[in-house]
């Protein structure tokens, strides 16, 4: 695809210095439901990207919403939404990741989340994904809007309510164990996730407490 015909093609070319390319058993797509320049201004995305890629069995890639011109081209040619890193390396569409994690920073992004799921070839509703004959990623959401998960509950498999710096390790440990040793049933991993502090799983109807990180010390910073 010739990106020069689209607005701000640097959003999509993936030529950043110090970009990370990693293969691991648990593949995570960190999805920000807005364009590249808005998503990359969010510090939380960068923190989670670093934490996940430091876990030996996990890898993190980034995905952003395309602008209207590229979206129209993708729909016309049947091109699935892929991560930023995948555009040059693995060409991995969203539906082939193990975990798809959305950052819900503001309510106006909800429709963009649904649009990105559709562009990625992923069924919109949790029930549809659970009953799908094809393997779908586990769709998780975090961020300020998860304090009221109800509006997005039909579409998100699990919500992290609270701070994610420590919780992300618990989540990926659970997914890794399920993928390596579990029965591969979506209900099993959702039940296991519901036992993690701060995790709300709509299909399980659990009642979580908000997860708060008590230690805010910046380690390794001089």
BAFI-544572 format. One record per residue (C-alpha): x, y, z; chain; residue in one letter. Coordinates in steps of 0.02 Angstrom, whole numbers, plus 50000, padded with zeros to 5 digits. Layout:
BEGIN
> u | v | w | mol | type
> X | Y | Z | A | A .
...
***
This chain:
BEGIN
> u | v | w | mol | type
> 50000 | 50000 | 50000 | A | X .
> 50066 | 50171 | 49952 | A | X .
> 50047 | 50271 | 50112 | A | X .
> 50099 | 50435 | 50029 | A | X .
> 49921 | 50455 | 49964 | A | X .
> 49850 | 50467 | 50141 | A | X .
> 49851 | 50608 | 50267 | A | X .
> 50001 | 50605 | 50386 | A | X .
> 50076 | 50440 | 50325 | A | X .
> 50205 | 50445 | 50467 | A | X .
> 50063 | 50380 | 50578 | A | X .
> 50079 | 50212 | 50495 | A | X .
> 50257 | 50185 | 50432 | A | X .
> 50332 | 50121 | 50596 | A | X .
> 50508 | 50193 | 50579 | A | X .
> 50533 | 50245 | 50760 | A | X .
> 50701 | 50240 | 50845 | A | X .
> 50709 | 50107 | 50983 | A | X .
> 50552 | 50017 | 50924 | A | X .
> 50536 | 49843 | 50998 | A | X .
> 50505 | 49685 | 50895 | A | X .
> 50482 | 49529 | 51000 | A | X .
> 50406 | 49357 | 50980 | A | X .
> 50334 | 49274 | 51135 | A | X .
> 50203 | 49143 | 51182 | A | X .
> 50079 | 49275 | 51243 | A | X .
> 50052 | 49412 | 51114 | A | X .
> 49971 | 49573 | 51174 | A | X .
> 49904 | 49715 | 51067 | A | X .
> 49892 | 49878 | 51165 | A | X .
> 49752 | 49972 | 51079 | A | X .
> 49722 | 50158 | 51097 | A | X .
> 49555 | 50208 | 51017 | A | X .
> 49619 | 50365 | 50932 | A | X .
> 49748 | 50413 | 50802 | A | X .
> 49934 | 50383 | 50827 | A | X .
> 49985 | 50557 | 50885 | A | X .
> 49850 | 50560 | 51020 | A | X .
> 49887 | 50383 | 51080 | A | X .
> 50075 | 50408 | 51088 | A | X .
> 50052 | 50561 | 51197 | A | X .
> 49978 | 50450 | 51332 | A | X .
> 50109 | 50401 | 51462 | A | X .
> 50012 | 50249 | 51524 | A | X .
> 50024 | 50163 | 51356 | A | X .
> 50213 | 50180 | 51356 | A | X .
> 50227 | 50115 | 51535 | A | X .
> 50124 | 49959 | 51498 | A | X .
> 50218 | 49931 | 51335 | A | X .
> 50384 | 49929 | 51430 | A | X .
> 50320 | 49819 | 51572 | A | X .
> 50247 | 49688 | 51456 | A | X .
> 50400 | 49677 | 51345 | A | X .
> 50508 | 49648 | 51499 | A | X .
> 50407 | 49490 | 51540 | A | X .
> 50499 | 49342 | 51459 | A | X .
> 50342 | 49253 | 51398 | A | X .
> 50248 | 49406 | 51335 | A | X .
> 50264 | 49535 | 51196 | A | X .
> 50172 | 49699 | 51170 | A | X .
> 50133 | 49788 | 51008 | A | X .
> 50033 | 49948 | 50981 | A | X .
> 49879 | 49981 | 50878 | A | X .
> 49790 | 50145 | 50844 | A | X .
> 49634 | 50195 | 50750 | A | X .
> 49668 | 50240 | 50568 | A | X .
> 49609 | 50406 | 50501 | A | X .
> 49455 | 50408 | 50389 | A | X .
> 49549 | 50401 | 50224 | A | X .
> 49650 | 50247 | 50268 | A | X .
> 49499 | 50164 | 50348 | A | X .
> 49401 | 50184 | 50187 | A | X .
> 49543 | 50103 | 50089 | A | X .
> 49555 | 49959 | 50214 | A | X .
> 49369 | 49925 | 50201 | A | X .
> 49370 | 49935 | 50012 | A | X .
> 49513 | 49811 | 49996 | A | X .
> 49472 | 49700 | 50144 | A | X .
> 49633 | 49742 | 50237 | A | X .
> 49619 | 49698 | 50423 | A | X .
> 49680 | 49817 | 50557 | A | X .
> 49853 | 49765 | 50617 | A | X .
> 49971 | 49827 | 50750 | A | X .
> 50096 | 49963 | 50711 | A | X .
> 50242 | 49840 | 50727 | A | X .
> 50153 | 49709 | 50623 | A | X .
> 50141 | 49824 | 50473 | A | X .
> 50325 | 49793 | 50436 | A | X .
> 50364 | 49633 | 50529 | A | X .
> 50236 | 49496 | 50555 | A | X .
> 50083 | 49568 | 50467 | A | X .
> 49982 | 49504 | 50615 | A | X .
> 49800 | 49566 | 50618 | A | X .
> 49715 | 49601 | 50783 | A | X .
> 49616 | 49439 | 50781 | A | X .
> 49778 | 49338 | 50794 | A | X .
> 49835 | 49414 | 50959 | A | X .
> 49804 | 49326 | 51124 | A | X .
> 49755 | 49484 | 51217 | A | X .
> 49685 | 49647 | 51148 | A | X .
> 49692 | 49782 | 51280 | A | X .
> 49599 | 49946 | 51256 | A | X .
> 49633 | 50105 | 51353 | A | X .
> 49468 | 50192 | 51391 | A | X .
> 49516 | 50371 | 51429 | A | X .
> 49353 | 50458 | 51380 | A | X .
> 49176 | 50404 | 51338 | A | X .
> 49181 | 50472 | 51160 | A | X .
> 49306 | 50336 | 51117 | A | X .
> 49180 | 50195 | 51144 | A | X .
> 49120 | 50194 | 50964 | A | X .
> 49301 | 50195 | 50905 | A | X .
> 49332 | 50037 | 51007 | A | X .
> 49191 | 49950 | 50915 | A | X .
> 49254 | 50014 | 50748 | A | X .
> 49429 | 49947 | 50783 | A | X .
> 49359 | 49777 | 50831 | A | X .
> 49263 | 49771 | 50669 | A | X .
> 49414 | 49825 | 50567 | A | X .
> 49516 | 49690 | 50653 | A | X .
> 49393 | 49554 | 50603 | A | X .
> 49339 | 49523 | 50783 | A | X .
> 49156 | 49494 | 50832 | A | X .
> 49093 | 49644 | 50928 | A | X .
> 49004 | 49562 | 51074 | A | X .
> 49077 | 49452 | 51210 | A | X .
> 48941 | 49321 | 51182 | A | X .
> 48980 | 49315 | 50996 | A | X .
> 49165 | 49289 | 51030 | A | X .
> 49132 | 49156 | 51161 | A | X .
> 49025 | 49057 | 51038 | A | X .
> 49133 | 49090 | 50885 | A | X .
> 49208 | 48939 | 50797 | A | X .
> 49370 | 49036 | 50768 | A | X .
> 49491 | 49085 | 50905 | A | X .
> 49468 | 49266 | 50959 | A | X .
> 49581 | 49371 | 51070 | A | X .
> 49536 | 49407 | 51249 | A | X .
> 49471 | 49586 | 51246 | A | X .
> 49517 | 49683 | 51404 | A | X .
> 49492 | 49866 | 51445 | A | X .
> 49572 | 49980 | 51573 | A | X .
> 49582 | 50166 | 51606 | A | X .
> 49477 | 50297 | 51696 | A | X .
> 49312 | 50249 | 51612 | A | X .
> 49315 | 50074 | 51684 | A | X .
> 49252 | 50141 | 51851 | A | X .
> 49083 | 50127 | 51762 | A | X .
> 49102 | 49975 | 51650 | A | X .
> 48916 | 49952 | 51615 | A | X .
> 48906 | 50043 | 51446 | A | X .
> 49043 | 49933 | 51370 | A | X .
> 49004 | 49771 | 51463 | A | X .
> 48923 | 49686 | 51312 | A | X .
> 49082 | 49712 | 51210 | A | X .
> 49227 | 49690 | 51333 | A | X .
> 49275 | 49521 | 51408 | A | X .
> 49357 | 49590 | 51564 | A | X .
> 49389 | 49761 | 51641 | A | X .
> 49535 | 49813 | 51749 | A | X .
> 49468 | 49939 | 51875 | A | X .
> 49612 | 50037 | 51949 | A | X .
> 49800 | 50042 | 51924 | A | X .
> 49874 | 49925 | 51796 | A | X .
> 50063 | 49927 | 51826 | A | X .
> 50057 | 49776 | 51941 | A | X .
> 49894 | 49701 | 51883 | A | X .
> 49957 | 49676 | 51705 | A | X .
> 50082 | 49547 | 51768 | A | X .
> 49944 | 49451 | 51858 | A | X .
> 49835 | 49456 | 51702 | A | X .
> 49971 | 49392 | 51587 | A | X .
> 50026 | 49258 | 51710 | A | X .
> 49846 | 49195 | 51708 | A | X .
> 49833 | 49199 | 51518 | A | X .
> 50001 | 49112 | 51499 | A | X .
> 49953 | 48971 | 51617 | A | X .
> 49785 | 48951 | 51528 | A | X .
> 49867 | 48949 | 51357 | A | X .
> 50005 | 48827 | 51404 | A | X .
> 49913 | 48710 | 51523 | A | X .
> 49728 | 48754 | 51520 | A | X .
> 49579 | 48683 | 51426 | A | X .
> 49578 | 48828 | 51301 | A | X .
> 49398 | 48870 | 51345 | A | X .
> 49360 | 49056 | 51358 | A | X .
> 49251 | 49027 | 51511 | A | X .
> 49400 | 48954 | 51605 | A | X .
> 49515 | 49102 | 51580 | A | X .
> 49376 | 49226 | 51618 | A | X .
> 49340 | 49137 | 51782 | A | X .
> 49526 | 49142 | 51826 | A | X .
> 49537 | 49326 | 51783 | A | X .
> 49387 | 49366 | 51893 | A | X .
> 49491 | 49311 | 52044 | A | X .
> 49623 | 49445 | 52013 | A | X .
> 49605 | 49600 | 52120 | A | X .
> 49527 | 49741 | 52019 | A | X .
> 49462 | 49631 | 51878 | A | X .
> 49278 | 49639 | 51831 | A | X .
> 49215 | 49503 | 51714 | A | X .
> 49036 | 49536 | 51655 | A | X .
> 48999 | 49353 | 51613 | A | X .
> 49052 | 49300 | 51787 | A | X .
> 48958 | 49442 | 51876 | A | X .
> 49094 | 49461 | 52007 | A | X .
> 49105 | 49612 | 52121 | A | X .
> 49284 | 49678 | 52117 | A | X .
> 49370 | 49808 | 52222 | A | X .
> 49464 | 49947 | 52136 | A | X .
> 49648 | 49904 | 52124 | A | X .
> 49765 | 50038 | 52193 | A | X .
> 49953 | 50034 | 52184 | A | X .
> 50020 | 50086 | 52353 | A | X .
> 50204 | 50108 | 52309 | A | X .
> 50233 | 50252 | 52189 | A | X .
> 50421 | 50258 | 52208 | A | X .
> 50512 | 50278 | 52043 | A | X .
> 50645 | 50144 | 52042 | A | X .
> 50798 | 50156 | 51933 | A | X .
> 50779 | 50343 | 51905 | A | X .
> 50927 | 50450 | 51954 | A | X .
***
